[in-house]
Amino acid sequence: MAEAHPVGFQWVMEAKRRGATIIHVDPRFTRTSAVADLHVPFRAGADIAFLGGLISYVLENGLDFREYVSAYTNAADLVGEEFADTEDMAGVFSGYNPETGRYDPVSWSLEGEGYSAPAAGQRDHWESQLREHHAAMSSDTAGGAGDAAHATGTPERDESLQHPRCVYQVMRRHYARYTPEAVSRVCGMSVDQFLAVARAITANSGRERTTAWVYSVGWTHHSVGAQYIRGAAILQTLLGNMGRPGGGILALRGHASIQGSTDIPTLYDLLPGYIPMPNAHLHEDLQSFLDADAAKTGFWGNMDTYLVSLLKAWWGDAATAENDFAFDYLPKLTGDHGTYGIVRDQIDRKTFGYFLVGENPAIGHANGKMQRLGLANLEWLVVRDMQMIESATFWKDGPEIETGELRTEEIGTEVFFLPCANHTEKSGTFTNTQRLLQWRREAVHPPADARSELHFYFHLGKRIREKLAGSTDERDRPLLDLTWDYPTFGIHSEPDPESVLAEINGADADGKPLSSYTELKADGSTTAGCWIYTGVYADGVNQADRRKPGSEQDWVAAEWGWAWPANRRTLYNRASADPEGRPWSERKAYVWWDEESQRWTGHDVPDFEATKPPSFKPEEGATRQDALSGTDAFIMQADGKAWLYAPAGMADGPMPTHYEPVESPVANLLHDQQDNPALERIDRAWNRINPSQSEVFPYVFITYRLTEHHTAGGMSRTLPYLSELQPEFFCEISPALAAERGLEHMGWATLVSARTAIEARVMVTERMKPLRIGDRQVHQIGLPYHWGSNGISTGDPANDLLGVVMDPNVHIQESKVATCDIQPGRRPRGPELLEYVADYRRRAGVEPGGIE
């Protein structure tokens, strides 16, 4: 965090100054480790073993916050008799089909309610076998309900938590083998180091104290990445740290508005506000979509109000009840439209055009060769960036030109390079780690032809609409009917960003800005471009532009920017009070029930219905939020509970389970199943995978960021000051590995995988330590991923070493851990590089793979 998120890390240092204990769990000793109270080294890819060990420590020692767990989680729910755990199934859960590599989650259901409804909407409906079992399709979702939305009844519960099939006991058995000794063998940390963490977090959790967990996007870059996050959420929920001040899980986001790009998404399977993208095969009309994806209870039961208001914001008067509010105008999923699926289609000549906006996949994405082969098969490529990045020049100076795999004169891709404005040259909002929208103003005008993204897309849309004007083709109506009328200013006709923010906020039938998403309606009388952002323009005022100094407000600082939803600074903060609505402790008082005024009040905006008392009991058959009781704190869940056990919503199991990375030097010491049985692969010759436990590829490598460089390097390798601070691509290795392979400090090393070989300067450092995993010693190599061939400071791309395997829930690549070999000296050049790598593949027994 100190290295990659230094601005946010100032608050960690402020907490330490006030007495907080800082623990850093990381394979490397870094700038964060240097100021932490405890650094715990461990092996990359073993996080679930570590988290599972902590969960087991809590359960076996009775250290959970029992009153919190009983009131606010599904710990008491009974799991159905058909469920079989990994303990009984050689490392997989019941419902697994080895032929398809997919789970049918029906057997994971809770007893007494049929299928269970996860929190948001379904995803990725293209798998044929899932179409045949629509009721079970929440196995490939991260929310929504599917036919589960129709589930009625309440799960059977055992409030004593003693029934052998209650979630609490099922989970206790599941993690029983994750002992401190097992964690030490799998992760490489000592038993004493593990116990020091376990004792610290449990001593610092409960009524009077809370512990926070912080992770970065690297936690998602694993074939079990979504389950990493689940593991942390389970631990935090057991300890009563969710919804409470000083607790929670902070997902550190990257640079400018990464959180915003998922809220108002650049993700193919989501609409704004985490509404799932409709599927062309399943959702023929608005009602069929809502029937499949809107939960019947909880606040996701209002998906109709969120979606209809979105459709009205986009298509205005053209969206009417008679035409399903223009639901047919929405794009629909027809297949795997994820990043790596698109690149695969480019190579297969199924996708012909591509926009790269602030992305440099030739350097920044896994398997750089795969990316460049895809770019070389396009008809046209639009690159919007501040520099001539490698993804814009691959056709003349990419590594494949040197090896002869690609020939410039044979590449037909027409590249359009359009300079863009940087973040100081445009106005708008950033939304980052804590869901906080902060307005920033243009400091200087962008130079020459550089333009903002807002300018580019607005004027591109205008030109397309002008070309289509007068068209009678029905397929052109979605573009022609868009409300594309933002006011502009200046000599370049820049769209007014506040008008866009106002549209995102939404308005009522009279055009008055709305103040909360609870005001949205499903009858077409309201608009909102993103329901979770409704309120950011309340009263016609840009709430994101507030900058009231901290010295002039309380510690929650509600008047600095605006946080979604409804300016709540901590989600699910109803859980900061006990079931009767009283703070768990005065020291940690956050929101509470005021009996005199009959309202929830406190330091933050209550994440609960303001006038729903703790004693409220829903009527039989109640729907939406009316079905939640006064103690159902987790209001986006259909049952109002935090899920320790996920009966639906995860593609690879109801509880996190340790699986080895696909490329691992060791066997799975906890389960018979080596790696995630549901992970996604791309079996092609250009995506060969290193065999597990290979002596040819015996070392682990990890990738990371440096403070002095920025992501794929386009913004930093071109700057002399930053290039001077970190002038060359390097690898970090331990003295023991240096001795084992004959590597010299500041010398050259060649690193090789089944994909390619790269070279790097050697940094021999005590910060990297070999770890004892089971009966063998494992060395880890650190690689910053910022380098490429363009700019002042140049070097080989670390991500070229990586293959692509993906998490089945969110289709994110496993790019934070893989295997390689390392040898002294520089790599071969030209065609000799191909033969060098081919020799490694032959010795490792790597199959040729699918088609070239």
PyMOL commands that set and color helices and strands:
alter all, ss='L'
color gray80, all
select helices_A, chain A and resi 6-17+31-35+47-60+66-72+105-108+128-131+134-140+146-150+167-174+180-187+191-203+217-220+225-238+260-263+286-293+299-318+321-329+339-347+361-364+368-375+390-397+399-403+408-410+423-425+453-468+474-480+497-505+517-519+531-533+538-540+543-545+550-552+573-576+625-627+685-687+720-725+735-741+798-801+831-844
alter helices_A, ss='H'
color red, helices_A
select strands_A, chain A and resi 23-25+38-40+96-97+102-103+213-216+249-252+270-271+275-276+353-357+380-385+414-419+428-431+436-440+488-489+494-495+562-563+591-594+599-602+680-681+699-704+730-733+748-752+757-764+771-773+776-778+780-784+805-806+818-824
alter strands_A, ss='S'
color yellow, strands_A
deselect
rebuild
show_as cartoon
